[in-house]
């Protein structure tokens, strides 16, 4: 299966409120590493230090400090178009949001009541 299709399958498997996705990418032909790296720079792919994996990709749904999912998909489609085959594995995904409340300077009783009401 093509890398772009694998990535789209990962995104489609996530819940509707997903925020961040981390995936590892390995190319099959290491002779094409430089060519692939020059394309993956568009999505800020991080060189990977784990055994056989070459890059770590970070994607976000709406906003954040990573590449947009659409851009990652497009870049992987370019790799597919260039005939650079590989394997893509999802490592981490984050979904949902939670309320952030400033608690600095508040007494412990307020913090405990906040946690009790929010079920945290």
Biopython code that builds the backbone (N, CA, C, O; Angstrom):
import numpy as np
from Bio.PDB.StructureBuilder import StructureBuilder

atoms = [
    (1, "UNK", "N", (0.842, -1.185, 0.000)),
    (1, "UNK", "CA", (0.000, 0.000, 0.000)),
    (1, "UNK", "C", (0.884, 1.243, 0.000)),
    (1, "UNK", "O", (1.967, 1.233, 0.584)),
    (2, "UNK", "N", (0.443, 2.275, -0.630)),
    (2, "UNK", "CA", (1.197, 3.523, -0.726)),
    (2, "UNK", "C", (1.286, 4.208, 0.641)),
    (2, "UNK", "O", (0.403, 4.054, 1.485)),
    (3, "UNK", "N", (2.355, 4.958, 0.841)),
    (3, "UNK", "CA", (2.564, 5.656, 2.114)),
    (3, "UNK", "C", (1.446, 6.652, 2.401)),
    (3, "UNK", "O", (0.968, 6.743, 3.533)),
    (4, "UNK", "N", (1.027, 7.399, 1.382)),
    (4, "UNK", "CA", (-0.044, 8.380, 1.577)),
    (4, "UNK", "C", (-1.344, 7.685, 1.987)),
    (4, "UNK", "O", (-2.072, 8.186, 2.843)),
    (5, "UNK", "N", (-1.631, 6.551, 1.386)),
    (5, "UNK", "CA", (-2.842, 5.803, 1.743)),
    (5, "UNK", "C", (-2.749, 5.261, 3.169)),
    (5, "UNK", "O", (-3.735, 5.269, 3.906)),
    (6, "UNK", "N", (-1.560, 4.789, 3.553)),
    (6, "UNK", "CA", (-1.357, 4.326, 4.933)),
    (6, "UNK", "C", (-1.606, 5.458, 5.922)),
    (6, "UNK", "O", (-2.260, 5.268, 6.947)),
    (7, "UNK", "N", (-1.079, 6.630, 5.606)),
    (7, "UNK", "CA", (-1.262, 7.773, 6.488)),
    (7, "UNK", "C", (-2.740, 8.156, 6.584)),
    (7, "UNK", "O", (-3.244, 8.430, 7.673)),
    (8, "UNK", "N", (-3.425, 8.174, 5.454)),
    (8, "UNK", "CA", (-4.850, 8.522, 5.467)),
    (8, "UNK", "C", (-5.650, 7.504, 6.271)),
    (8, "UNK", "O", (-6.600, 7.863, 6.966)),
    (9, "UNK", "N", (-5.266, 6.239, 6.175)),
    (9, "UNK", "CA", (-5.930, 5.198, 6.954)),
    (9, "UNK", "C", (-5.729, 5.445, 8.450)),
    (9, "UNK", "O", (-6.655, 5.255, 9.239)),
    (10, "UNK", "N", (-4.522, 5.869, 8.842)),
    (10, "UNK", "CA", (-4.255, 6.196, 10.253)),
    (10, "UNK", "C", (-5.136, 7.348, 10.717)),
    (10, "UNK", "O", (-5.763, 7.273, 11.773)),
    (11, "UNK", "N", (-5.179, 8.410, 9.926)),
    (11, "UNK", "CA", (-5.980, 9.584, 10.286)),
    (11, "UNK", "C", (-7.461, 9.215, 10.382)),
    (11, "UNK", "O", (-8.158, 9.661, 11.293)),
    (12, "UNK", "N", (-7.933, 8.405, 9.448)),
    (12, "UNK", "CA", (-9.340, 8.004, 9.461)),
    (12, "UNK", "C", (-9.692, 7.129, 10.660)),
    (12, "UNK", "O", (-10.853, 7.074, 11.067)),
    (13, "UNK", "N", (-8.699, 6.446, 11.229)),
    (13, "UNK", "CA", (-8.961, 5.576, 12.377)),
    (13, "UNK", "C", (-9.033, 6.350, 13.695)),
    (13, "UNK", "O", (-9.441, 5.797, 14.716)),
    (14, "UNK", "N", (-8.641, 7.617, 13.677)),
    (14, "UNK", "CA", (-8.631, 8.424, 14.892)),
    (14, "UNK", "C", (-10.019, 8.973, 15.201)),
    (14, "UNK", "O", (-10.839, 9.131, 14.297)),
    (15, "UNK", "N", (-10.287, 9.266, 16.475)),
    (15, "UNK", "CA", (-11.575, 9.875, 16.824)),
    (15, "UNK", "C", (-11.679, 11.280, 16.240)),
    (15, "UNK", "O", (-10.665, 11.886, 15.895)),
    (16, "UNK", "N", (-12.896, 11.798, 16.129)),
    (16, "UNK", "CA", (-13.092, 13.115, 15.504)),
    (16, "UNK", "C", (-12.389, 14.266, 16.227)),
    (16, "UNK", "O", (-12.136, 15.305, 15.618)),
    (17, "UNK", "N", (-12.072, 14.102, 17.504)),
    (17, "UNK", "CA", (-11.436, 15.193, 18.248)),
    (17, "UNK", "C", (-9.927, 14.999, 18.403)),
    (17, "UNK", "O", (-9.330, 15.533, 19.338)),
    (18, "UNK", "N", (-9.308, 14.245, 17.500)),
    (18, "UNK", "CA", (-7.867, 14.036, 17.614)),
    (18, "UNK", "C", (-7.137, 15.355, 17.393)),
    (18, "UNK", "O", (-7.599, 16.224, 16.655)),
    (19, "UNK", "N", (-5.991, 15.484, 18.046)),
    (19, "UNK", "CA", (-5.237, 16.730, 17.956)),
    (19, "UNK", "C", (-3.833, 16.529, 17.402)),
    (19, "UNK", "O", (-3.344, 17.391, 16.671)),
    (20, "UNK", "N", (-3.170, 15.429, 17.720)),
    (20, "UNK", "CA", (-1.774, 15.230, 17.356)),
    (20, "UNK", "C", (-1.526, 13.762, 17.031)),
    (20, "UNK", "O", (-2.056, 12.872, 17.696)),
    (21, "UNK", "N", (-0.723, 13.517, 16.014)),
    (21, "UNK", "CA", (-0.386, 12.162, 15.570)),
    (21, "UNK", "C", (1.123, 12.074, 15.370)),
    (21, "UNK", "O", (1.729, 12.959, 14.766)),
    (22, "UNK", "N", (1.721, 11.006, 15.877)),
    (22, "UNK", "CA", (3.137, 10.742, 15.676)),
    (22, "UNK", "C", (3.278, 9.411, 14.960)),
    (22, "UNK", "O", (2.680, 8.411, 15.356)),
    (23, "UNK", "N", (4.084, 9.412, 13.889)),
    (23, "UNK", "CA", (4.295, 8.183, 13.119)),
    (23, "UNK", "C", (5.777, 8.054, 12.784)),
    (23, "UNK", "O", (6.491, 9.049, 12.658)),
    (24, "UNK", "N", (6.223, 6.808, 12.643)),
    (24, "UNK", "CA", (7.588, 6.531, 12.227)),
    (24, "UNK", "C", (7.574, 6.048, 10.791)),
    (24, "UNK", "O", (6.676, 5.318, 10.373)),
    (25, "UNK", "N", (8.587, 6.467, 10.040)),
    (25, "UNK", "CA", (8.685, 6.132, 8.630)),
    (25, "UNK", "C", (10.016, 5.451, 8.349)),
    (25, "UNK", "O", (11.068, 5.889, 8.815)),
    (26, "UNK", "N", (9.949, 4.378, 7.584)),
    (26, "UNK", "CA", (11.136, 3.676, 7.122)),
    (26, "UNK", "C", (11.014, 3.512, 5.615)),
    (26, "UNK", "O", (9.964, 3.101, 5.120)),
    (27, "UNK", "N", (12.065, 3.826, 4.887)),
    (27, "UNK", "CA", (12.036, 3.574, 3.449)),
    (27, "UNK", "C", (12.761, 2.252, 3.189)),
    (27, "UNK", "O", (13.678, 1.872, 3.917)),
    (28, "UNK", "N", (12.328, 1.566, 2.138)),
    (28, "UNK", "CA", (12.884, 0.258, 1.843)),
    (28, "UNK", "C", (14.239, 0.343, 1.146)),
    (28, "UNK", "O", (15.106, -0.496, 1.392)),
    (29, "UNK", "N", (14.437, 1.327, 0.291)),
    (29, "UNK", "CA", (15.671, 1.464, -0.463)),
    (29, "UNK", "C", (16.510, 2.583, 0.150)),
    (29, "UNK", "O", (16.272, 3.759, -0.123)),
    (30, "UNK", "N", (17.486, 2.224, 0.973)),
    (30, "UNK", "CA", (18.289, 3.229, 1.666)),
    (30, "UNK", "C", (19.171, 4.033, 0.716)),
    (30, "UNK", "O", (19.710, 5.068, 1.110)),
    (31, "UNK", "N", (19.328, 3.584, -0.517)),
    (31, "UNK", "CA", (20.069, 4.351, -1.521)),
    (31, "UNK", "C", (19.343, 5.664, -1.836)),
    (31, "UNK", "O", (19.951, 6.610, -2.337)),
    (32, "UNK", "N", (18.047, 5.714, -1.541)),
    (32, "UNK", "CA", (17.240, 6.900, -1.849)),
    (32, "UNK", "C", (16.973, 7.756, -0.606)),
    (32, "UNK", "O", (16.061, 8.582, -0.603)),
    (33, "UNK", "N", (17.758, 7.557, 0.429)),
    (33, "UNK", "CA", (17.573, 8.274, 1.690)),
    (33, "UNK", "C", (17.658, 9.793, 1.490)),
    (33, "UNK", "O", (16.796, 10.528, 1.973)),
    (34, "UNK", "N", (18.686, 10.264, 0.783)),
    (34, "UNK", "CA", (18.875, 11.705, 0.587)),
    (34, "UNK", "C", (17.718, 12.292, -0.210)),
    (34, "UNK", "O", (17.227, 13.377, 0.103)),
    (35, "UNK", "N", (17.288, 11.579, -1.232)),
    (35, "UNK", "CA", (16.157, 12.046, -2.039)),
    (35, "UNK", "C", (14.891, 12.158, -1.188)),
    (35, "UNK", "O", (14.160, 13.145, -1.270)),
    (36, "UNK", "N", (14.643, 11.132, -0.371)),
    (36, "UNK", "CA", (13.469, 11.157, 0.502)),
    (36, "UNK", "C", (13.587, 12.266, 1.543)),
    (36, "UNK", "O", (12.608, 12.954, 1.833)),
    (37, "UNK", "N", (14.779, 12.440, 2.104)),
    (37, "UNK", "CA", (14.983, 13.476, 3.121)),
    (37, "UNK", "C", (14.731, 14.860, 2.556)),
    (37, "UNK", "O", (14.182, 15.722, 3.242)),
    (38, "UNK", "N", (15.129, 15.081, 1.303)),
    (38, "UNK", "CA", (14.917, 16.401, 0.709)),
    (38, "UNK", "C", (13.438, 16.695, 0.485)),
    (38, "UNK", "O", (13.039, 17.858, 0.439)),
    (39, "UNK", "N", (12.625, 15.656, 0.344)),
    (39, "UNK", "CA", (11.178, 15.853, 0.220)),
    (39, "UNK", "C", (10.508, 15.977, 1.589)),
    (39, "UNK", "O", (9.582, 16.768, 1.763)),
    (40, "UNK", "N", (10.979, 15.195, 2.553)),
    (40, "UNK", "CA", (10.362, 15.183, 3.877)),
    (40, "UNK", "C", (10.673, 16.418, 4.708)),
    (40, "UNK", "O", (10.059, 16.634, 5.753)),
    (41, "UNK", "N", (11.626, 17.234, 4.250)),
    (41, "UNK", "CA", (11.934, 18.462, 4.975)),
    (41, "UNK", "C", (10.711, 19.385, 5.001)),
    (41, "UNK", "O", (10.610, 20.243, 5.878)),
    (42, "UNK", "N", (9.794, 19.225, 4.065)),
    (42, "UNK", "CA", (8.583, 20.047, 4.016)),
    (42, "UNK", "C", (7.697, 19.858, 5.239)),
    (42, "UNK", "O", (6.954, 20.765, 5.616)),
    (43, "UNK", "N", (7.771, 18.680, 5.860)),
    (43, "UNK", "CA", (6.935, 18.403, 7.028)),
    (43, "UNK", "C", (7.768, 18.292, 8.301)),
    (43, "UNK", "O", (7.305, 17.775, 9.317)),
    (44, "UNK", "N", (9.014, 18.790, 8.228)),
    (44, "UNK", "CA", (9.907, 18.790, 9.389)),
    (44, "UNK", "C", (10.068, 17.393, 9.987)),
    (44, "UNK", "O", (9.978, 17.220, 11.202)),
    (45, "UNK", "N", (10.303, 16.416, 9.147)),
    (45, "UNK", "CA", (10.524, 15.045, 9.620)),
    (45, "UNK", "C", (11.817, 14.997, 10.425)),
    (45, "UNK", "O", (12.846, 15.516, 9.992)),
    (46, "UNK", "N", (11.758, 14.382, 11.579)),
    (46, "UNK", "CA", (12.917, 14.303, 12.458)),
    (46, "UNK", "C", (13.688, 13.013, 12.204)),
    (46, "UNK", "O", (13.092, 11.936, 12.185)),
    (47, "UNK", "N", (15.007, 13.103, 12.008)),
    (47, "UNK", "CA", (15.783, 11.868, 11.835)),
    (47, "UNK", "C", (15.621, 10.989, 13.068)),
    (47, "UNK", "O", (15.631, 11.481, 14.197)),
    (48, "UNK", "N", (15.476, 9.725, 12.854)),
    (48, "UNK", "CA", (15.184, 8.784, 13.928)),
    (48, "UNK", "C", (16.455, 8.053, 14.329)),
    (48, "UNK", "O", (17.265, 7.713, 13.467)),
    (49, "UNK", "N", (16.640, 7.812, 15.574)),
    (49, "UNK", "CA", (17.831, 7.110, 16.041)),
    (49, "UNK", "C", (17.553, 5.656, 16.416)),
    (49, "UNK", "O", (18.455, 4.961, 16.883)),
    (50, "UNK", "N", (16.351, 5.197, 16.224)),
    (50, "UNK", "CA", (16.002, 3.820, 16.578)),
    (50, "UNK", "C", (16.264, 2.899, 15.397)),
    (50, "UNK", "O", (15.730, 3.118, 14.310)),
    (51, "UNK", "N", (17.051, 1.907, 15.593)),
    (51, "UNK", "CA", (17.388, 0.840, 14.656)),
    (51, "UNK", "C", (17.023, 1.081, 13.195)),
    (51, "UNK", "O", (17.749, 1.786, 12.494)),
    (52, "UNK", "N", (15.919, 0.514, 12.721)),
    (52, "UNK", "CA", (15.589, 0.530, 11.300)),
    (52, "UNK", "C", (14.731, 1.709, 10.863)),
    (52, "UNK", "O", (14.516, 1.896, 9.666)),
    (53, "UNK", "N", (14.241, 2.499, 11.796)),
    (53, "UNK", "CA", (13.348, 3.594, 11.423)),
    (53, "UNK", "C", (14.164, 4.812, 11.028)),
    (53, "UNK", "O", (15.158, 5.131, 11.681)),
    (54, "UNK", "N", (13.756, 5.495, 9.966)),
    (54, "UNK", "CA", (14.521, 6.611, 9.449)),
    (54, "UNK", "C", (14.041, 7.967, 9.949)),
    (54, "UNK", "O", (14.863, 8.827, 10.267)),
    (55, "UNK", "N", (12.727, 8.179, 10.025)),
    (55, "UNK", "CA", (12.197, 9.493, 10.424)),
    (55, "UNK", "C", (10.997, 9.339, 11.350)),
    (55, "UNK", "O", (10.289, 8.332, 11.339)),
    (56, "UNK", "N", (10.801, 10.381, 12.150)),
    (56, "UNK", "CA", (9.589, 10.516, 12.954)),
    (56, "UNK", "C", (8.818, 11.697, 12.387)),
    (56, "UNK", "O", (9.364, 12.786, 12.207)),
    (57, "UNK", "N", (7.536, 11.464, 12.107)),
    (57, "UNK", "CA", (6.657, 12.488, 11.554)),
    (57, "UNK", "C", (5.642, 12.924, 12.610)),
    (57, "UNK", "O", (5.087, 12.089, 13.325)),
    (58, "UNK", "N", (5.407, 14.212, 12.703)),
    (58, "UNK", "CA", (4.398, 14.757, 13.607)),
    (58, "UNK", "C", (3.362, 15.487, 12.767)),
    (58, "UNK", "O", (3.708, 16.292, 11.901)),
    (59, "UNK", "N", (2.099, 15.206, 13.024)),
    (59, "UNK", "CA", (1.006, 15.853, 12.297)),
    (59, "UNK", "C", (-0.045, 16.328, 13.291)),
    (59, "UNK", "O", (-0.263, 15.712, 14.335)),
    (60, "UNK", "N", (-0.690, 17.433, 12.945)),
    (60, "UNK", "CA", (-1.775, 17.967, 13.771)),
    (60, "UNK", "C", (-3.024, 18.128, 12.922)),
    (60, "UNK", "O", (-2.958, 18.257, 11.700)),
    (61, "UNK", "N", (-4.157, 18.117, 13.598)),
    (61, "UNK", "CA", (-5.424, 18.231, 12.889)),
    (61, "UNK", "C", (-5.754, 19.672, 12.531)),
    (61, "UNK", "O", (-5.943, 19.989, 11.357)),
    (62, "UNK", "N", (-5.824, 20.546, 13.524)),
    (62, "UNK", "CA", (-6.250, 21.920, 13.289)),
    (62, "UNK", "C", (-5.149, 22.952, 13.546)),
    (62, "UNK", "O", (-4.992, 23.897, 12.774)),
    (63, "UNK", "N", (-4.399, 22.774, 14.612)),
    (63, "UNK", "CA", (-3.366, 23.738, 14.969)),
    (63, "UNK", "C", (-2.361, 23.045, 15.868)),
    (63, "UNK", "O", (-2.636, 21.984, 16.428)),
    (64, "UNK", "N", (-1.212, 23.648, 15.996)),
    (64, "UNK", "CA", (-0.183, 23.100, 16.874)),
    (64, "UNK", "C", (1.195, 23.249, 16.266)),
    (64, "UNK", "O", (1.360, 23.864, 15.212)),
    (65, "UNK", "N", (2.174, 22.684, 16.933)),
    (65, "UNK", "CA", (3.565, 22.785, 16.512)),
    (65, "UNK", "C", (3.975, 21.545, 15.741)),
    (65, "UNK", "O", (4.852, 20.799, 16.176)),
    (66, "UNK", "N", (3.355, 21.329, 14.622)),
    (66, "UNK", "CA", (3.679, 20.212, 13.734)),
    (66, "UNK", "C", (3.071, 20.520, 12.370)),
    (66, "UNK", "O", (2.395, 21.532, 12.188)),
    (67, "UNK", "N", (3.323, 19.638, 11.428)),
    (67, "UNK", "CA", (2.784, 19.832, 10.079)),
    (67, "UNK", "C", (1.304, 19.477, 10.043)),
    (67, "UNK", "O", (0.851, 18.589, 10.766)),
    (68, "UNK", "N", (0.569, 20.166, 9.209)),
    (68, "UNK", "CA", (-0.845, 19.847, 9.018)),
    (68, "UNK", "C", (-0.956, 18.456, 8.398)),
    (68, "UNK", "O", (-0.126, 18.062, 7.580)),
    (69, "UNK", "N", (-1.979, 17.728, 8.792)),
    (69, "UNK", "CA", (-2.174, 16.373, 8.276)),
    (69, "UNK", "C", (-2.258, 16.361, 6.754)),
    (69, "UNK", "O", (-1.763, 15.435, 6.113)),
    (70, "UNK", "N", (-2.875, 17.373, 6.177)),
    (70, "UNK", "CA", (-2.994, 17.443, 4.722)),
    (70, "UNK", "C", (-1.628, 17.582, 4.054)),
    (70, "UNK", "O", (-1.395, 17.022, 2.982)),
    (71, "UNK", "N", (-0.731, 18.327, 4.688)),
    (71, "UNK", "CA", (0.613, 18.519, 4.146)),
    (71, "UNK", "C", (1.422, 17.229, 4.242)),
    (71, "UNK", "O", (2.159, 16.882, 3.319)),
    (72, "UNK", "N", (1.280, 16.522, 5.363)),
    (72, "UNK", "CA", (1.969, 15.237, 5.508)),
    (72, "UNK", "C", (1.466, 14.264, 4.441)),
    (72, "UNK", "O", (2.259, 13.572, 3.802)),
    (73, "UNK", "N", (0.161, 14.215, 4.255)),
    (73, "UNK", "CA", (-0.418, 13.349, 3.229)),
    (73, "UNK", "C", (0.144, 13.708, 1.850)),
    (73, "UNK", "O", (0.540, 12.818, 1.098)),
    (74, "UNK", "N", (0.182, 14.987, 1.515)),
    (74, "UNK", "CA", (0.679, 15.423, 0.216)),
    (74, "UNK", "C", (2.147, 15.089, 0.016)),
    (74, "UNK", "O", (2.549, 14.680, -1.073)),
    (75, "UNK", "N", (2.950, 15.259, 1.056)),
    (75, "UNK", "CA", (4.375, 14.939, 0.953)),
    (75, "UNK", "C", (4.587, 13.447, 0.769)),
    (75, "UNK", "O", (5.442, 13.035, -0.014)),
    (76, "UNK", "N", (3.823, 12.637, 1.478)),
    (76, "UNK", "CA", (3.928, 11.182, 1.309)),
    (76, "UNK", "C", (3.454, 10.768, -0.084)),
    (76, "UNK", "O", (3.967, 9.807, -0.657)),
    (77, "UNK", "N", (2.479, 11.489, -0.623)),
    (77, "UNK", "CA", (2.025, 11.203, -1.986)),
    (77, "UNK", "C", (3.134, 11.511, -3.004)),
    (77, "UNK", "O", (3.263, 10.819, -4.014)),
    (78, "UNK", "N", (3.924, 12.544, -2.733)),
    (78, "UNK", "CA", (5.060, 12.845, -3.604)),
    (78, "UNK", "C", (6.079, 11.716, -3.533)),
    (78, "UNK", "O", (6.621, 11.304, -4.559)),
    (79, "UNK", "N", (6.347, 11.208, -2.324)),
    (79, "UNK", "CA", (7.250, 10.050, -2.192)),
    (79, "UNK", "C", (6.720, 8.866, -3.000)),
    (79, "UNK", "O", (7.479, 8.188, -3.693)),
    (80, "UNK", "N", (5.420, 8.626, -2.906)),
    (80, "UNK", "CA", (4.809, 7.543, -3.677)),
    (80, "UNK", "C", (4.990, 7.786, -5.173)),
    (80, "UNK", "O", (5.304, 6.861, -5.922)),
    (81, "UNK", "N", (4.796, 9.012, -5.601)),
    (81, "UNK", "CA", (4.934, 9.357, -7.012)),
    (81, "UNK", "C", (6.361, 9.192, -7.523)),
    (81, "UNK", "O", (6.575, 8.911, -8.702)),
    (82, "UNK", "N", (7.329, 9.367, -6.640)),
    (82, "UNK", "CA", (8.729, 9.188, -7.003)),
    (82, "UNK", "C", (9.165, 7.727, -6.935)),
    (82, "UNK", "O", (10.305, 7.397, -7.261)),
    (83, "UNK", "N", (8.251, 6.854, -6.510)),
    (83, "UNK", "CA", (8.563, 5.434, -6.421)),
    (83, "UNK", "C", (9.384, 5.062, -5.200)),
    (83, "UNK", "O", (10.059, 4.033, -5.195)),
    (84, "UNK", "N", (9.331, 5.891, -4.165)),
    (84, "UNK", "CA", (10.054, 5.599, -2.921)),
    (84, "UNK", "C", (9.098, 4.864, -1.998)),
    (84, "UNK", "O", (8.197, 5.464, -1.411)),
    (85, "UNK", "N", (9.300, 3.575, -1.878)),
    (85, "UNK", "CA", (8.434, 2.748, -1.040)),
    (85, "UNK", "C", (8.927, 2.718, 0.387)),
    (85, "UNK", "O", (10.100, 2.967, 0.665)),
    (86, "UNK", "N", (8.025, 2.412, 1.273)),
    (86, "UNK", "CA", (8.413, 2.344, 2.670)),
    (86, "UNK", "C", (7.287, 1.833, 3.541)),
    (86, "UNK", "O", (6.279, 1.311, 3.063)),
    (87, "UNK", "N", (7.491, 2.000, 4.823)),
    (87, "UNK", "CA", (6.535, 1.533, 5.830)),
    (87, "UNK", "C", (6.292, 2.669, 6.806)),
    (87, "UNK", "O", (7.217, 3.387, 7.186)),
    (88, "UNK", "N", (5.053, 2.823, 7.202)),
    (88, "UNK", "CA", (4.639, 3.878, 8.117)),
    (88, "UNK", "C", (3.895, 3.240, 9.278)),
    (88, "UNK", "O", (2.982, 2.440, 9.072)),
    (89, "UNK", "N", (4.287, 3.596, 10.504)),
    (89, "UNK", "CA", (3.664, 3.021, 11.696)),
    (89, "UNK", "C", (3.280, 4.145, 12.655)),
    (89, "UNK", "O", (4.099, 5.008, 12.970)),
    (90, "UNK", "N", (2.030, 4.130, 13.116)),
    (90, "UNK", "CA", (1.578, 5.126, 14.085)),
    (90, "UNK", "C", (2.138, 4.761, 15.457)),
    (90, "UNK", "O", (2.002, 3.625, 15.912)),
    (91, "UNK", "N", (2.766, 5.732, 16.107)),
    (91, "UNK", "CA", (3.353, 5.513, 17.433)),
    (91, "UNK", "C", (2.532, 6.132, 18.549)),
    (91, "UNK", "O", (2.472, 5.596, 19.656)),
    (92, "UNK", "N", (1.899, 7.263, 18.257)),
    (92, "UNK", "CA", (1.169, 7.957, 19.318)),
    (92, "UNK", "C", (0.107, 8.839, 18.685)),
    (92, "UNK", "O", (0.301, 9.390, 17.602)),
    (93, "UNK", "N", (-1.000, 8.964, 19.365)),
    (93, "UNK", "CA", (-2.056, 9.871, 18.927)),
    (93, "UNK", "C", (-2.701, 10.468, 20.173)),
    (93, "UNK", "O", (-2.907, 9.786, 21.177)),
    (94, "UNK", "N", (-3.009, 11.742, 20.084)),
    (94, "UNK", "CA", (-3.666, 12.424, 21.200)),
    (94, "UNK", "C", (-5.021, 12.927, 20.741)),
    (94, "UNK", "O", (-5.185, 13.401, 19.617)),
    (95, "UNK", "N", (-5.972, 12.811, 21.629)),
    (95, "UNK", "CA", (-7.326, 13.244, 21.297)),
    (95, "UNK", "C", (-7.932, 13.946, 22.501)),
    (95, "UNK", "O", (-7.537, 13.725, 23.646)),
    (96, "UNK", "N", (-8.900, 14.796, 22.205)),
    (96, "UNK", "CA", (-9.635, 15.469, 23.267)),
    (96, "UNK", "C", (-8.861, 16.626, 23.859)),
    (96, "UNK", "O", (-7.661, 16.787, 23.641)),
    (97, "UNK", "N", (-9.573, 17.405, 24.595)),
    (97, "UNK", "CA", (-8.987, 18.553, 25.264)),
    (97, "UNK", "C", (-9.530, 18.594, 26.674)),
    (97, "UNK", "O", (-10.589, 18.039, 26.966)),
    (98, "UNK", "N", (-8.806, 19.247, 27.529)),
    (98, "UNK", "CA", (-9.285, 19.384, 28.887)),
    (98, "UNK", "C", (-9.114, 20.816, 29.346)),
    (98, "UNK", "O", (-8.310, 21.581, 28.813)),
    (99, "UNK", "N", (-9.888, 21.144, 30.338)),
    (99, "UNK", "CA", (-9.890, 22.502, 30.850)),
    (99, "UNK", "C", (-8.592, 22.800, 31.587)),
    (99, "UNK", "O", (-8.142, 22.005, 32.413)),
    (100, "UNK", "N", (-8.008, 23.917, 31.293)),
    (100, "UNK", "CA", (-6.802, 24.359, 31.983)),
    (100, "UNK", "C", (-7.175, 25.570, 32.821)),
    (100, "UNK", "O", (-7.634, 26.587, 32.302)),
    (101, "UNK", "N", (-6.971, 25.444, 34.112)),
    (101, "UNK", "CA", (-7.314, 26.512, 35.035)),
    (101, "UNK", "C", (-6.080, 26.879, 35.848)),
    (101, "UNK", "O", (-5.378, 26.001, 36.348)),
    (102, "UNK", "N", (-5.824, 28.140, 35.977)),
    (102, "UNK", "CA", (-4.687, 28.596, 36.746)),
    (102, "UNK", "C", (-4.957, 28.325, 38.223)),
    (102, "UNK", "O", (-5.918, 28.849, 38.786)),
    (103, "UNK", "N", (-4.110, 27.508, 38.849)),
    (103, "UNK", "CA", (-4.308, 27.153, 40.254)),
    (103, "UNK", "C", (-3.214, 27.709, 41.161)),
    (103, "UNK", "O", (-3.223, 27.475, 42.370)),
    (104, "UNK", "N", (-2.277, 28.443, 40.574)),
    (104, "UNK", "CA", (-1.201, 28.979, 41.384)),
    (104, "UNK", "C", (-1.753, 29.959, 42.413)),
    (104, "UNK", "O", (-2.521, 30.861, 42.078)),
    (105, "UNK", "N", (-1.361, 29.777, 43.640)),
    (105, "UNK", "CA", (-1.777, 30.678, 44.703)),
    (105, "UNK", "C", (-3.110, 30.338, 45.336)),
    (105, "UNK", "O", (-3.523, 30.998, 46.290)),
    (106, "UNK", "N", (-3.787, 29.334, 44.834)),
    (106, "UNK", "CA", (-5.071, 28.948, 45.423)),
    (106, "UNK", "C", (-4.844, 27.918, 46.525)),
    (106, "UNK", "O", (-3.914, 27.116, 46.440)),
    (107, "UNK", "N", (-5.683, 27.934, 47.555)),
    (107, "UNK", "CA", (-5.503, 26.967, 48.644)),
    (107, "UNK", "C", (-5.798, 25.538, 48.173)),
    (107, "UNK", "O", (-6.509, 25.324, 47.191)),
    (108, "UNK", "N", (-5.247, 24.593, 48.882)),
    (108, "UNK", "CA", (-5.411, 23.177, 48.524)),
    (108, "UNK", "C", (-6.887, 22.771, 48.537)),
    (108, "UNK", "O", (-7.280, 21.904, 47.757)),
    (109, "UNK", "N", (-7.705, 23.364, 49.386)),
    (109, "UNK", "CA", (-9.129, 23.016, 49.416)),
    (109, "UNK", "C", (-9.800, 23.352, 48.075)),
    (109, "UNK", "O", (-10.672, 22.610, 47.622)),
    (110, "UNK", "N", (-9.407, 24.449, 47.444)),
    (110, "UNK", "CA", (-9.960, 24.828, 46.139)),
    (110, "UNK", "C", (-9.509, 23.833, 45.079)),
    (110, "UNK", "O", (-10.294, 23.437, 44.217)),
    (111, "UNK", "N", (-8.238, 23.428, 45.144)),
    (111, "UNK", "CA", (-7.716, 22.459, 44.178)),
    (111, "UNK", "C", (-8.435, 21.120, 44.298)),
    (111, "UNK", "O", (-8.792, 20.505, 43.293)),
    (112, "UNK", "N", (-8.645, 20.676, 45.534)),
    (112, "UNK", "CA", (-9.346, 19.408, 45.755)),
    (112, "UNK", "C", (-10.789, 19.482, 45.270)),
    (112, "UNK", "O", (-11.285, 18.536, 44.659)),
    (113, "UNK", "N", (-11.459, 20.586, 45.534)),
    (113, "UNK", "CA", (-12.842, 20.752, 45.079)),
    (113, "UNK", "C", (-12.909, 20.776, 43.550)),
    (113, "UNK", "O", (-13.825, 20.202, 42.961)),
    (114, "UNK", "N", (-11.953, 21.431, 42.913)),
    (114, "UNK", "CA", (-11.898, 21.460, 41.449)),
    (114, "UNK", "C", (-11.745, 20.041, 40.884)),
    (114, "UNK", "O", (-12.454, 19.655, 39.954)),
    (115, "UNK", "N", (-10.824, 19.283, 41.450)),
    (115, "UNK", "CA", (-10.618, 17.898, 40.989)),
    (115, "UNK", "C", (-11.860, 17.045, 41.236)),
    (115, "UNK", "O", (-12.213, 16.207, 40.406)),
    (116, "UNK", "N", (-12.522, 17.255, 42.372)),
    (116, "UNK", "CA", (-13.722, 16.465, 42.689)),
    (116, "UNK", "C", (-14.834, 16.756, 41.688)),
    (116, "UNK", "O", (-15.491, 15.835, 41.203)),
    (117, "UNK", "N", (-15.044, 18.029, 41.379)),
    (117, "UNK", "CA", (-16.120, 18.403, 40.449)),
    (117, "UNK", "C", (-15.837, 17.970, 39.012)),
    (117, "UNK", "O", (-16.754, 17.638, 38.261)),
    (118, "UNK", "N", (-14.571, 17.979, 38.645)),
    (118, "UNK", "CA", (-14.202, 17.643, 37.254)),
    (118, "UNK", "C", (-13.891, 16.162, 37.073)),
    (118, "UNK", "O", (-13.694, 15.696, 35.950)),
    (119, "UNK", "N", (-13.848, 15.434, 38.167)),
    (119, "UNK", "CA", (-13.574, 13.999, 38.078)),
    (119, "UNK", "C", (-12.134, 13.693, 37.680)),
    (119, "UNK", "O", (-11.873, 12.700, 37.000)),
    (120, "UNK", "N", (-11.211, 14.533, 38.098)),
    (120, "UNK", "CA", (-9.802, 14.338, 37.744)),
    (120, "UNK", "C", (-9.042, 13.664, 38.830)),
    (120, "UNK", "O", (-7.843, 13.426, 38.688)),
]
sb = StructureBuilder()
sb.init_structure("model")
sb.init_model(0)
sb.init_chain("A")
sb.init_seg("    ")
for serial, (resi, resn, name, xyz) in enumerate(atoms, 1):
    if name == "N":
        sb.init_residue(resn, " ", resi, " ")
    sb.init_atom(name, np.array(xyz, "f"), 0.0, 1.0, " ", f" {name:<3s}", serial, name[0])
structure = sb.get_structure()
